[in-house]
C-alpha cells in the first residue's frame, strides 16, 4: 500500500500502527496495536478518487460551526436539508469568492449532493460511522430519530467569515422553507446531473452550474493553488 493510501486512511480512521498487510484484496490495518479493521480495497480507491476532486483541504471547524448555525436557523434540522444548504452555500461561495466554505467533497447521491466528510462526522455521532466520535463532536450536537440534528452549543461566529455567512444566509432564505421533495429536485442541478451516481461532484461542474465558463474555472483553480502554497 502506498504512503498516500496510508495517509488517506489515517485521516478517515485515526492513527494507524506500523502493522499492516494485504489479504485477498482487502486491506488489513492494526489500529493502536489492538483493534483490526478490514477495509475493502474499493474504499481505498474511492478515497483516491475523492482526493482528485478536492481543491482545498477540509475545514473541520468551519463545517461544525456551520452545522450549528444552519441547524439553529432551520425548522426541519434533518441530514437531507442541512446537506443541501451546505451544498448551495459552498457552490455559490466558490463561484463568487473563489473558495469553498468547508473544503468538503460532495457526492452525487440519489437524493442530491452529500458532503462526504460531514456525513462521516454525523454517522460517527450517531454511532454507525467509520470512526468513533468519543465526545469530540457529540459534545456539540446529538442526533435523534436517526437523522435530526439537535445542537448543544451556539456557533462560534468568529470562525465563519462575512462571505461565508452571506452565502449560508442566502441559501437558508432561498431553500430553508422548501419541502423534502422540493429541495431534492432543486439540488439535481447541472453539476449533479453531470456526475456518475455515488461519485464526487467536480469543482469544475459546481462552478459552471452557477453560470461561469471553463476559463473562469481555470482561473479559480490557479488562485486557490496560489493561496494554498503560502
Order of alpha helices (4+ residues) and beta strands (2+ residues): alpha-beta-beta-beta-alpha-alpha-alpha-beta-beta-alpha-beta-beta-alpha-alpha-alpha-alpha-alpha
